[in-house]
């Protein structure tokens, strides 16, 4: 009887460990967010593919809202003093975050960014919005 209880306990421990391992494996976003977020490597591709697109929403001579997110101008435009786009003290109160989660006028207008991309943007701001 004692051996049976030990066996059941060991199987339960293995099962619980396996479930925890699978959960971490299923969420690559959480694993990626454990490291610092790179503006050039992580965020710029998000902006290039979703904001400074062929529709030229945030690109070209007259970008929407005066916010040009083309590679050469994205960082300086987002971190422009007094623009409010980036708030490193309270990232969830930044204009950038508000636009990304807006229900009435979401950015990009054709569909919300995935949660992982939004979390990367928040983490970047929380890590002092470095130009890295």
C-alpha positions in Angstrom: 0.0 0.0 0.0 2.8 2.4 0.9 4.6 1.7 -2.4 1.3 2.4 -4.3 1.0 5.8 -2.6 4.6 6.7 -3.5 4.0 5.6 -7.0 0.8 7.7 -7.3 2.6 10.7 -5.8 5.5 10.4 -8.3 3.1 10.1 -11.2 1.2 13.2 -10.0 4.5 15.2 -9.7 5.6 14.2 -13.2 2.2 15.1 -14.6 2.2 18.5 -12.9 5.7 19.3 -14.0 4.8 18.3 -17.6 1.8 20.6 -17.5 3.9 23.5 -16.4 6.5 22.8 -19.1 3.8 22.6 -21.8 2.3 25.9 -20.7 5.6 27.8 -21.0 6.3 26.1 -24.3 2.9 27.3 -25.7 3.5 31.0 -24.9 6.5 32.1 -26.9 5.6 35.8 -26.2 6.2 35.4 -22.4 9.5 33.7 -23.1 10.5 36.5 -25.5 9.6 39.2 -23.1 12.0 37.9 -20.5 14.8 39.6 -22.4 15.0 43.2 -23.3 13.1 44.4 -26.3 15.1 45.9 -29.2 13.6 48.9 -31.0 15.4 48.0 -34.3 15.1 44.2 -34.0 11.7 43.8 -32.5 9.6 47.0 -32.8 10.7 48.5 -36.1 9.5 45.4 -38.0 6.1 45.7 -36.3 5.8 49.4 -37.3 7.1 48.7 -40.8 4.6 45.9 -41.5 1.6 47.4 -39.9 1.9 51.2 -39.7 4.3 52.5 -42.4 2.7 50.3 -45.1 1.9 50.7 -48.7 -1.2 52.7 -47.7 1.3 55.3 -46.4 -0.7 55.8 -43.2 2.4 56.7 -41.1 4.8 57.2 -44.0 5.6 59.5 -46.9 5.4 63.3 -47.1 2.2 63.7 -45.0 2.0 60.8 -42.5 -1.2 60.5 -40.5 -1.2 62.5 -37.3 2.3 63.8 -38.3 3.8 60.5 -37.1 6.2 59.0 -39.6 7.1 55.5 -38.7 9.4 54.8 -41.6 12.7 53.2 -40.4 14.7 56.4 -40.7 12.3 58.5 -38.6 10.3 56.1 -36.4 12.4 56.4 -33.2 12.8 60.2 -33.3 9.1 60.7 -34.1 7.9 58.4 -31.3 10.2 59.9 -28.7 9.7 63.5 -29.7 9.5 65.6 -26.5 6.0 66.5 -25.4 4.4 64.4 -28.1 3.0 61.9 -25.6 3.4 59.0 -27.9 5.8 57.3 -25.5 5.5 57.4 -21.7 8.4 55.6 -19.9 6.9 56.3 -16.5 3.5 54.9 -17.2 3.5 53.1 -20.6 -0.2 52.2 -20.5 -1.0 55.9 -20.5 1.0 56.6 -23.6 -0.7 57.8 -26.8 0.9 54.9 -28.7 -0.6 52.3 -26.4 -4.0 54.1 -26.4 -4.1 54.0 -30.2 -3.2 50.3 -30.2 -6.0 49.3 -27.9 -8.7 51.8 -28.9 -12.1 50.2 -29.4 -13.5 53.1 -31.5 -10.4 54.0 -33.7 -7.9 51.2 -33.3 -4.5 51.4 -34.9 -3.8 49.9 -37.3 -7.3 50.6 -38.6 -7.6 47.3 -40.5 -7.1 45.2 -37.4 -5.6 45.2 -33.9 -2.0 44.1 -33.5 -1.5 40.8 -31.8 -1.2 40.8 -28.0 2.4 39.8 -28.1 3.4 42.8 -30.3 1.5 45.2 -28.0 3.3 43.6 -24.9 6.6 44.1 -26.6 5.8 47.8 -27.2 4.8 48.2 -23.5 8.0 46.5 -22.3 10.1 48.7 -24.6 8.6 51.8 -23.0 8.9 50.3 -19.5 12.6 49.7 -20.2 13.1 53.4 -20.9 12.4 53.3 -24.7 16.0 52.8 -25.8 17.1 53.3 -29.3 18.7 49.8 -29.5 
